[in-house]
Amino acid sequence: MERGILIVVLLLGFLRGFAEKPVSSYWKPVDPVFDSIAAVLELEFIEGDDALSRDSLIQELYRKAGDNPGKKVYRWRAKFWDARAQLKKNNSDSTLRLIDEAYNEVDSVRYTYDFMRIFHLWSVMNKEQPHVTYGHLKRIAGYYAHTGNLFMLAHAYIDMGNILSRVKDYPKALEYFQKADAYYRELGETIYRAKNQLNISNVLFLMGETSRSDQILHGLLRNPVCVGDTAFHISTLLSLTEHDIARSEKYVTEAYRLSAAFANRGLSIQSEYFLGRYYQDARNPARALSYYRMAVRQMDKRNIDLVVPAMKSMSDCFASLHQTDSAYFYLNRYEHYKDSLDQINSLAEIRHLEIRAAIEKQEMELRQAEERNRFRLVLAGVGGALILCLAAFICYVFWKRSRDEQVKKQMKELENKELTMRLEHETLQKDYFKMEVESKDRELASNSLIIMEKNRALKSLVEELEREKAMGNITPGVASQIGHNVKIHLGSGNEWDFFKMQFVKVHPEFFVRLKALCPTITEGELRLCAYIRTGMEIKHIAQMLSLQPESVKKSRYRLRQKLQLGKEDSLEDFLRGI
């Protein structure tokens, strides 16, 4: 009896939704009750956000599937809607498991629409190569367009636009987002259209069209959809803040207030970082530091793009407050993270070039296939009369010749693009190796200075200990024990041997080539060349050699003469070129 009441309620809910908003069902009917529940879920995912109601409806689908074990269609549809619900809850693992099971069970021949809907979600969730996912979505969009399903076609276009945006093909991404916007406007889907407007705004900003982007964002702030969705509202406020930090006080403070109440870690980090930037620009470094610290405490490797500027900003704030030690500490951290980010960005840029080339190749092949299909249809359509067939054949010969020339030209252009990409790849690799060597040089120089200062401090401590012992302030036994402990941590005293051993690991042929270029060069001059090669400043070299900076300058002058360098030649560039 209770189950019968539930079914009646579901049917009434479906009919009410149908009356309020026309919904064309593309799902092949299997059972009136099962289909009614699925139709209510379709509307719920489009317009509603009641997780409890969705879960009860999905459990009813599973019950119906259990009552019909011989019909797999019940099972894969129940798993599909369950996967959608899990995705709504941000349970990625459960979503992936369910959609994989549905994908392996669906009958793509008899239930083509089921397969395309499942294949769509499966393609987005499975982390394949972006150009492979793009190819899947292109096929899915073609099916939606063929069946006239504009709502799902808009969804596919947004997914394609997101892929193109990630690989920095912004003009093409904007084209897909605008197509989706047109379909949402035609269908009256105000919620989806508003959220897609944020995609359009972000791409326009990345393309340098800031005024158009800001106009869209200001319009969204007045949109009830944006105000009613906290996460969407925060994202809109942060986008406006990023565009114009100087005039963004009301946006960034409101975003910070909402993110604190919303308890979203990612949005909180961005809000705190932008508040720090605002107060730094407002010449309030102390307050800026408090927000930077809150943001940095929550950051991890996923926030590397924010970590780097945050470290630099904190260093600048400490410098403004004349806290030199803290400023130097965060400047070192900034340089460390920046080196890592530069390496990541270099590799990502190479990957983006490869993906864009693969997508362009797919598009070209698809256009060629479409043109071949169109030609076959034309050729088949003129198949009646002999004269028309002959005329079609002559046209085909000329078209084929022209097409072959065009294909050859396109292939040549593609080869040129691949060659250009390969050269860019090699250039980026060279830059990466250069940065890695420079980083190791800085690390070697820094470690050598630290070791030298440590040994000097420890030697000074031993000498002070001996003086105190001689004066009778410390007993001989205690002095001997402390001196022994200090000497354990005292190096051999020959910092040059340590430096030379580490330097040869980084630059194994440096000394050999330098001696070949200048056979009369002395050991001391080789040592000076090594310090200069690592980028040490004159004052640091003077410390390493226990000399005055003026003596180091004179040694550099004699070295330039011995190496026969002209006034316009740089000693540092000459040594880096060896």
C-alpha positions as CSV (number, residue, x, y, z in Angstrom):
1,M,0.0,0.0,0.0
2,E,2.8,2.5,0.9
3,R,4.7,1.6,-2.2
4,G,1.6,2.3,-4.3
5,I,1.2,5.7,-2.6
6,L,4.9,6.5,-3.4
7,I,4.4,5.7,-7.1
8,V,1.3,7.9,-7.3
9,V,3.2,10.8,-5.7
10,L,6.1,10.3,-8.1
11,L,3.7,10.3,-11.1
12,L,2.0,13.4,-9.8
13,G,5.3,15.1,-9.3
14,F,6.4,14.2,-12.8
15,L,3.1,15.4,-14.4
16,R,3.4,18.7,-12.4
17,G,7.0,19.2,-13.7
18,F,5.9,18.3,-17.2
19,A,3.1,20.9,-17.0
20,E,5.4,23.6,-15.7
21,K,8.2,23.0,-18.2
22,P,8.0,20.9,-21.4
23,V,10.6,18.1,-21.3
24,S,11.2,16.0,-24.4
25,S,12.3,12.5,-23.2
26,Y,14.9,10.9,-25.4
27,W,15.0,7.8,-23.3
28,K,13.5,4.6,-24.8
29,P,10.5,3.6,-22.6
30,V,11.0,0.4,-20.5
31,D,8.4,0.7,-17.7
32,P,5.8,3.4,-16.9
33,V,6.8,3.7,-13.2
34,F,10.5,3.4,-13.8
35,D,10.4,5.9,-16.7
36,S,8.3,8.4,-14.5
37,I,11.0,8.2,-11.7
38,A,13.8,8.8,-14.2
39,A,11.9,11.8,-15.7
40,V,11.5,13.3,-12.2
41,L,15.2,12.8,-11.7
42,E,16.0,14.5,-15.0
43,L,14.0,17.6,-13.9
44,E,15.6,17.4,-10.4
45,F,19.1,17.6,-11.9
46,I,18.1,20.5,-14.1
47,E,16.2,22.6,-11.7
48,G,16.3,21.2,-8.1
49,D,19.0,20.6,-5.4
50,D,17.2,18.3,-3.0
51,A,19.8,15.5,-2.3
52,L,17.5,13.6,0.0
53,S,14.7,13.5,-2.6
54,R,17.2,12.4,-5.3
55,D,18.6,9.6,-3.1
56,S,15.1,8.2,-2.4
57,L,14.2,8.2,-6.1
58,I,17.5,6.5,-7.0
59,Q,16.9,3.8,-4.4
60,E,13.4,3.2,-6.0
61,L,15.2,2.7,-9.4
62,Y,17.5,0.1,-7.8
63,R,14.5,-1.7,-6.3
64,K,12.8,-1.8,-9.7
65,A,16.1,-3.1,-11.2
66,G,16.2,-5.8,-8.5
67,D,12.6,-6.8,-9.5
68,N,13.7,-7.2,-13.1
69,P,17.0,-9.1,-13.0
70,G,16.7,-10.2,-16.7
71,K,16.6,-6.6,-18.0
72,K,20.0,-4.9,-17.8
73,V,18.6,-1.6,-18.9
74,Y,17.1,-1.1,-15.4
75,R,20.5,-1.6,-13.8
76,W,22.6,0.6,-16.0
77,R,20.1,3.5,-15.9
78,A,19.9,3.2,-12.1
79,K,23.8,3.3,-11.9
80,F,23.8,6.3,-14.3
81,W,21.5,8.4,-12.1
82,D,23.4,7.2,-9.0
83,A,26.7,8.4,-10.6
84,R,25.1,11.8,-11.4
85,A,24.0,12.1,-7.7
86,Q,27.5,11.1,-6.4
87,L,29.1,13.7,-8.8
88,K,26.7,16.3,-7.3
89,K,28.1,15.4,-3.9
90,N,31.8,15.6,-5.2
91,N,32.3,11.9,-4.6
92,S,34.6,11.4,-7.6
93,D,35.6,7.8,-6.8
94,S,32.0,6.6,-6.5
95,T,31.0,8.5,-9.6
96,L,33.8,6.9,-11.6
97,R,33.1,3.4,-10.3
98,L,29.3,3.6,-11.1
99,I,29.8,5.1,-14.6
100,D,32.4,2.5,-15.5
101,E,29.9,-0.3,-14.5
102,A,27.1,1.4,-16.5
103,Y,29.4,1.9,-19.5
104,N,30.4,-1.8,-19.5
105,E,26.7,-2.9,-19.3
106,V,24.9,-0.5,-21.7
107,D,23.6,-1.8,-25.1
108,S,24.9,0.8,-27.5
109,V,22.9,-0.6,-30.5
110,R,19.4,-0.9,-29.0
111,Y,19.7,2.0,-26.6
112,T,21.8,4.6,-28.4
113,Y,20.7,7.5,-26.3
114,D,21.5,5.7,-23.1
115,F,24.9,4.9,-24.4
116,M,25.6,8.5,-25.4
117,R,24.5,9.9,-22.1
118,I,26.6,7.3,-20.2
119,F,29.5,7.8,-22.7
120,H,29.4,11.5,-22.1
121,L,29.8,11.3,-18.3
122,W,32.3,8.5,-18.7
123,S,34.5,10.6,-21.1
124,V,34.5,13.6,-18.7
125,M,35.3,11.5,-15.6
126,N,38.0,9.2,-17.1
127,K,41.2,11.2,-17.1
128,E,42.3,10.3,-20.6
129,Q,44.5,12.4,-22.8
130,P,42.7,15.8,-23.4
131,H,42.7,15.4,-27.1
132,V,41.2,11.9,-26.8
133,T,38.4,13.3,-24.5
134,Y,37.9,16.1,-27.0
135,G,37.4,13.6,-29.8
136,H,34.8,11.7,-27.7
137,L,32.9,14.9,-27.0
138,K,33.0,15.9,-30.6
139,R,31.3,12.6,-31.5
140,I,28.8,13.0,-28.6
141,A,28.0,16.6,-29.7
142,G,27.3,15.4,-33.2
143,Y,24.8,12.9,-31.9
144,Y,23.0,15.5,-29.8
145,A,22.9,17.9,-32.7
146,H,21.5,15.1,-35.0
147,T,18.7,14.2,-32.5
148,G,17.9,17.9,-31.7
149,N,18.8,17.6,-28.0
150,L,20.0,21.2,-27.6
151,F,20.2,21.1,-23.8
152,M,22.7,18.2,-23.8
153,L,24.4,19.7,-26.9
154,A,25.1,22.9,-24.8
155,H,26.6,20.7,-22.0
156,A,28.9,19.0,-24.5
157,Y,30.0,22.3,-25.9
158,I,30.9,23.6,-22.4
159,D,32.9,20.4,-21.7
160,M,34.8,21.0,-25.0
161,G,35.3,24.6,-24.2
162,N,36.8,23.7,-20.8
163,I,39.4,21.4,-22.5
164,L,40.4,24.0,-25.0
165,S,40.6,26.7,-22.3
166,R,43.0,24.4,-20.3
167,V,45.3,24.1,-23.2
168,K,45.1,27.9,-23.8
169,D,43.2,27.8,-27.1
170,Y,41.0,30.6,-25.9
171,P,39.4,31.8,-29.2
172,K,38.0,28.3,-29.9
173,A,37.0,27.8,-26.3
174,L,35.1,31.1,-26.4
175,E,33.3,29.9,-29.6
176,Y,32.0,26.8,-27.8
177,F,30.9,28.7,-24.7
178,Q,29.0,31.2,-26.8
179,K,27.3,28.4,-28.7
180,A,26.2,26.9,-25.4
181,D,25.0,30.3,-24.3
182,A,22.8,30.6,-27.4
183,Y,21.2,27.3,-26.8
184,Y,20.5,28.0,-23.1
185,R,19.0,31.3,-24.0
186,E,16.8,29.6,-26.6
187,L,15.7,26.9,-24.0
188,G,15.1,29.5,-21.3
189,E,17.7,27.8,-19.0
190,T,18.5,30.8,-16.8
191,I,20.6,28.9,-14.2
192,Y,22.9,27.1,-16.7
193,R,23.2,30.3,-18.8
194,A,24.2,32.4,-15.8
195,K,26.9,29.9,-14.8
196,N,28.2,29.6,-18.4
197,Q,28.5,33.4,-18.4
198,L,31.3,33.1,-15.9
199,N,33.1,30.8,-18.3
200,I,32.7,33.4,-21.1
201,S,33.9,36.2,-18.8
202,N,37.1,34.2,-17.7
203,V,38.0,33.4,-21.3
204,L,37.5,37.0,-22.4
205,F,39.8,38.2,-19.6
206,L,42.5,35.7,-20.6
207,M,42.2,37.0,-24.2
208,G,42.8,40.6,-22.9
209,E,39.2,41.8,-23.4
210,T,38.9,43.1,-19.8
211,S,36.0,45.6,-20.3
212,R,33.7,42.9,-21.8
213,S,34.7,40.5,-19.1
214,D,33.9,43.0,-16.3
215,Q,30.6,43.9,-17.9
216,I,29.5,40.3,-17.7
217,L,30.7,39.9,-14.1
218,H,28.8,43.1,-13.0
219,G,25.7,41.7,-14.7
220,L,26.1,38.4,-12.8
221,L,26.3,40.2,-9.4
222,R,22.8,41.6,-10.1
223,N,21.5,38.1,-11.2
224,P,19.3,36.3,-8.7
225,V,20.9,33.0,-9.8
226,C,24.4,34.2,-8.7
227,V,23.1,35.7,-5.4
228,G,21.3,32.4,-4.5
229,D,24.3,30.2,-5.2
230,T,27.1,30.9,-2.6
231,A,29.9,29.2,-4.4
232,F,29.0,30.8,-7.7
233,H,28.6,34.2,-6.0
234,I,32.1,33.9,-4.4
235,S,33.7,32.9,-7.7
236,T,32.2,35.9,-9.4
237,L,33.4,38.3,-6.7
238,L,36.9,36.8,-6.9
239,S,37.0,37.2,-10.7
240,L,36.2,40.9,-10.3
241,T,38.8,41.2,-7.6
242,E,41.5,39.7,-9.8
243,H,40.7,42.1,-12.6
244,D,41.2,45.2,-10.6
245,I,42.8,44.9,-7.2
246,A,43.0,48.6,-6.6
247,R,39.2,49.1,-6.7
248,S,38.1,45.8,-5.3
249,E,37.6,46.4,-1.6
250,K,33.9,45.7,-1.5
251,Y,34.2,42.6,-3.7
252,V,37.1,41.0,-1.9
253,T,35.7,41.6,1.6
254,E,32.3,40.2,0.6
255,A,34.0,37.1,-1.0
256,Y,36.0,36.6,2.2
257,R,32.9,36.9,4.4
258,L,30.9,34.4,2.2
259,S,33.8,31.9,1.9
260,A,34.3,31.9,5.7
261,A,30.6,31.1,6.1
262,F,30.5,28.6,3.2
263,A,33.6,26.7,4.6
264,N,35.0,26.0,1.2
265,R,38.8,25.6,1.5
266,G,39.7,26.5,-2.1
267,L,37.6,29.6,-2.1
268,S,38.8,30.6,1.3
269,I,42.4,30.5,0.2
270,Q,41.7,32.7,-2.8
271,S,39.7,35.2,-0.7
272,E,42.4,35.5,1.9
273,Y,45.2,35.9,-0.8
274,F,43.2,38.6,-2.6
275,L,42.5,40.4,0.7
276,G,46.3,40.4,1.3
277,R,47.0,41.8,-2.1
278,Y,44.4,44.6,-1.5
279,Y,45.9,45.7,1.8
280,Q,49.4,45.5,0.4
281,D,48.4,47.8,-2.4
282,A,46.7,50.0,0.2
283,R,50.1,50.3,2.0
284,N,49.0,48.3,5.0
285,P,51.7,45.6,5.1
286,A,51.0,44.4,8.6
287,R,47.3,43.6,7.8
288,A,48.2,42.2,4.4
289,L,50.6,39.8,6.2
290,S,47.9,38.5,8.5
291,Y,45.7,37.4,5.5
292,Y,48.7,36.1,3.5
293,R,49.6,33.9,6.5
294,M,46.0,32.5,6.7
295,A,46.1,31.7,3.0
296,V,49.6,30.1,3.1
297,R,48.7,27.9,6.1
298,Q,46.0,26.2,4.0
299,M,48.0,25.9,0.7
300,D,49.5,22.7,-0.7
301,K,50.9,21.6,-4.0
302,R,47.6,22.2,-5.8
303,N,47.9,25.9,-5.0
304,I,51.4,26.3,-6.4
305,D,50.2,29.2,-8.7
306,L,49.2,31.1,-5.5
307,V,52.1,30.0,-3.3
308,V,54.7,31.7,-5.5
309,P,53.2,35.2,-5.6
310,A,52.2,34.8,-1.9
311,M,55.9,34.2,-0.9
312,K,57.0,37.2,-3.0
313,S,54.3,39.5,-1.5
314,M,55.1,38.4,2.1
315,S,58.8,39.2,1.4
316,D,57.9,42.7,0.2
317,C,55.6,43.3,3.2
318,F,58.3,42.3,5.6
319,A,60.7,44.6,3.8
320,S,58.3,47.4,4.1
321,L,58.1,46.8,7.8
322,H,62.0,46.7,7.9
323,Q,62.0,43.1,9.1
324,T,65.0,42.1,7.0
325,D,65.5,38.6,8.2
326,S,61.9,37.6,7.6
327,A,61.9,39.4,4.2
328,Y,65.1,37.4,3.2
329,F,63.6,34.1,4.4
330,Y,60.4,34.5,2.3
331,L,62.4,35.7,-0.7
332,N,64.5,32.5,-0.5
333,R,61.2,30.5,-0.4
334,Y,59.9,32.5,-3.3
335,E,62.9,31.7,-5.4
336,H,62.7,28.0,-4.5
337,Y,59.0,27.7,-5.4
338,K,59.4,29.9,-8.5
339,D,62.1,27.5,-9.9
340,S,59.7,24.6,-9.3
341,L,56.8,26.5,-10.9
342,D,58.9,27.6,-13.9
343,Q,59.8,23.9,-14.5
344,I,56.2,22.8,-14.2
345,N,55.0,25.6,-16.6
346,S,57.7,24.8,-19.1
347,L,56.6,21.1,-19.2
348,A,52.9,22.1,-19.3
349,E,53.5,24.5,-22.2
350,I,55.1,21.7,-24.2
351,R,52.2,19.4,-23.3
352,H,49.7,22.1,-24.3
353,L,51.4,22.6,-27.7
354,E,51.2,18.8,-28.3
355,I,47.5,18.6,-27.3
356,R,46.6,21.6,-29.5
357,A,48.4,20.0,-32.4
358,A,46.6,16.7,-31.8
359,I,43.2,18.5,-31.6
360,E,43.9,20.4,-34.8
361,K,44.8,17.2,-36.6
362,Q,41.6,15.6,-35.4
363,E,39.6,18.6,-36.6
364,M,41.3,18.4,-40.0
365,E,40.7,14.7,-40.3
366,L,37.0,15.2,-39.3
367,R,36.5,17.9,-41.8
368,Q,38.0,15.7,-44.5
369,A,35.8,12.8,-43.4
370,E,32.7,15.1,-43.5
371,E,33.7,16.4,-46.9
372,R,34.1,12.8,-48.2
373,N,30.7,11.8,-46.8
374,R,29.1,14.8,-48.4
375,F,30.7,14.0,-51.7
376,R,29.4,10.4,-51.5
377,L,25.9,11.6,-50.9
378,V,26.1,13.9,-53.9
379,L,27.5,11.2,-56.0
380,A,24.8,8.8,-55.0
381,G,22.1,11.4,-55.6
382,V,22.9,11.8,-59.3
383,G,23.0,8.1,-60.0
384,G,20.1,7.8,-62.4
385,A,21.0,9.0,-65.9
386,L,24.2,8.2,-67.8
387,I,24.9,11.8,-68.7
388,L,24.5,12.9,-65.1
389,C,26.8,10.1,-64.0
390,L,29.4,11.1,-66.6
391,A,29.2,14.7,-65.5
392,A,29.5,13.6,-61.9
393,F,32.5,11.5,-62.7
394,I,34.2,14.4,-64.5
395,C,33.4,16.7,-61.5
396,Y,34.8,14.0,-59.2
397,V,38.1,13.8,-61.1
398,F,38.6,17.6,-60.9
399,W,37.5,17.7,-57.3
400,K,39.8,14.8,-56.3
401,R,42.8,16.4,-57.9
402,S,42.0,19.8,-56.3
403,R,41.4,18.0,-53.0
404,D,44.6,16.0,-53.2
405,E,46.6,19.2,-53.7
406,Q,44.8,20.8,-50.8
407,V,45.4,17.8,-48.6
408,K,49.1,17.9,-49.5
409,K,49.2,21.6,-48.7
410,Q,47.5,21.0,-45.4
411,M,49.8,18.1,-44.6
412,K,52.8,20.3,-45.4
413,E,51.5,22.9,-43.1
414,L,51.0,20.3,-40.4
415,E,54.5,19.1,-40.9
416,N,55.8,22.7,-40.6
417,K,53.7,23.1,-37.4
418,E,55.2,19.9,-36.0
419,L,58.7,21.1,-36.8
420,T,58.1,24.4,-35.2
421,M,56.7,22.7,-32.1
422,R,59.7,20.4,-32.0
423,L,62.1,23.4,-32.2
424,E,60.1,25.1,-29.4
425,H,60.3,21.9,-27.4
426,E,64.1,21.8,-27.8
427,T,64.3,25.4,-26.8
428,L,62.2,24.9,-23.7
429,Q,64.4,21.9,-22.8
430,K,67.6,23.9,-23.1
431,D,66.1,26.6,-20.9
432,Y,65.1,24.0,-18.4
433,F,68.6,22.5,-18.2
434,K,70.1,26.0,-18.0
435,M,67.8,26.8,-15.0
436,E,68.7,23.5,-13.4
437,V,72.4,24.2,-13.7
438,E,72.0,27.7,-12.4
439,S,70.0,26.4,-9.4
440,K,72.7,23.9,-8.6
441,D,75.3,26.7,-8.9
442,R,73.4,28.8,-6.4
443,E,72.9,25.9,-4.0
444,L,76.7,25.0,-4.2
445,A,77.7,28.6,-3.6
446,S,75.3,29.0,-0.7
447,N,76.3,25.7,0.9
448,S,80.0,26.6,0.6
449,L,79.5,30.0,2.3
450,I,77.4,28.4,5.1
451,I,80.1,25.7,5.7
452,M,82.9,28.3,5.7
453,E,81.0,30.5,8.2
454,K,80.2,27.5,10.4
455,N,83.8,26.3,10.5
456,R,85.0,29.9,11.3
457,A,82.4,30.2,14.1
458,L,83.4,26.8,15.6
459,K,87.2,27.6,15.4
460,S,86.5,30.9,17.1
461,L,84.5,29.0,19.8
462,V,87.5,26.6,20.3
463,E,89.9,29.6,20.7
464,E,87.6,31.3,23.2
465,L,87.3,28.0,25.1
466,E,91.1,27.8,25.3
467,R,91.3,31.4,26.6
468,E,88.8,30.7,29.3
469,K,90.6,27.5,30.2
470,A,93.9,29.4,30.4
471,M,92.3,32.0,32.6
472,G,90.9,29.3,34.9
473,N,87.2,30.1,34.3
474,I,86.6,26.5,33.1
475,T,88.1,23.3,34.4
476,P,90.4,21.4,32.0
477,G,88.1,18.4,32.0
478,V,85.0,20.4,31.0
479,A,87.1,22.4,28.5
480,S,88.4,19.3,26.9
481,Q,85.0,17.6,26.7
482,I,83.4,20.7,25.1
483,G,86.3,21.2,22.8
484,H,86.1,17.6,21.7
485,N,82.3,18.0,21.0
486,V,82.9,21.1,19.0
487,K,85.7,19.6,16.9
488,I,83.4,16.7,16.0
489,H,81.3,19.2,14.0
490,L,84.2,21.1,12.8
491,G,85.1,20.4,9.1
492,S,88.5,19.6,7.8
493,G,89.1,23.3,7.3
494,N,89.7,22.9,3.6
495,E,86.4,24.3,2.1
496,W,88.0,24.5,-1.4
497,D,88.3,20.7,-1.6
498,F,84.6,20.3,-0.7
499,F,83.6,23.0,-3.1
500,K,85.8,21.6,-5.9
501,M,84.4,18.1,-5.5
502,Q,80.7,19.3,-5.7
503,F,81.6,21.8,-8.5
504,V,83.1,19.0,-10.7
505,K,79.8,17.0,-10.3
506,V,77.9,19.9,-11.8
507,H,80.5,21.0,-14.4
508,P,82.7,17.9,-15.0
509,E,84.7,19.3,-18.0
510,F,85.1,22.9,-16.8
511,F,88.7,22.8,-15.4
512,V,89.9,20.6,-18.3
513,R,88.6,23.0,-20.9
514,L,89.8,26.0,-19.0
515,K,93.4,24.6,-18.8
516,A,93.3,23.7,-22.5
517,L,92.3,27.3,-23.3
518,C,94.9,28.8,-20.9
519,P,97.7,26.3,-20.0
520,T,99.5,28.9,-17.8
521,I,96.5,29.3,-15.5
522,T,97.3,28.7,-11.8
523,E,95.4,26.6,-9.2
524,G,94.4,29.8,-7.4
525,E,93.1,31.3,-10.6
526,L,91.1,28.1,-11.3
527,R,89.6,28.5,-7.9
528,L,88.6,32.1,-8.6
529,C,87.1,31.0,-12.0
530,A,85.0,28.4,-10.3
531,Y,83.6,30.9,-7.7
532,I,82.8,33.3,-10.5
533,R,81.1,30.6,-12.6
534,T,78.7,29.8,-9.7
535,G,77.6,33.4,-9.7
536,M,79.2,34.4,-6.3
537,E,79.5,38.1,-5.6
538,I,82.9,39.7,-5.0
539,K,82.3,40.1,-1.3
540,H,81.4,36.3,-1.0
541,I,84.5,35.3,-3.0
542,A,86.6,37.5,-0.8
543,Q,85.2,35.6,2.3
544,M,86.0,32.3,0.6
545,L,89.6,33.3,-0.2
546,S,90.1,35.2,3.1
547,L,91.0,38.4,1.1
548,Q,89.8,41.9,0.8
549,P,87.3,42.7,-2.0
550,E,89.9,45.0,-3.7
551,S,92.3,42.1,-3.9
552,V,89.7,40.0,-5.5
553,K,89.1,42.8,-8.1
554,K,92.8,42.9,-8.9
555,S,92.9,39.1,-9.3
556,R,89.9,39.3,-11.7
557,Y,91.8,42.0,-13.7
558,R,95.0,39.8,-13.9
559,L,92.8,36.8,-14.9
560,R,91.1,38.8,-17.7
561,Q,94.6,39.7,-19.1
562,K,95.7,36.1,-18.9
563,L,92.5,35.0,-20.8
564,Q,93.0,37.8,-23.3
565,L,89.6,39.3,-22.8
566,G,88.8,42.7,-24.3
567,K,87.1,45.6,-22.4
568,E,83.7,44.8,-24.0
569,D,84.0,41.1,-23.1
570,S,82.3,39.8,-19.9
571,L,84.3,37.5,-17.7
572,E,81.2,35.8,-16.3
573,D,79.8,35.2,-19.9
574,F,83.1,33.8,-21.0
575,L,83.3,31.3,-18.1
576,R,79.6,30.3,-18.5
577,G,80.4,29.5,-22.1
578,I,83.1,27.0,-21.2
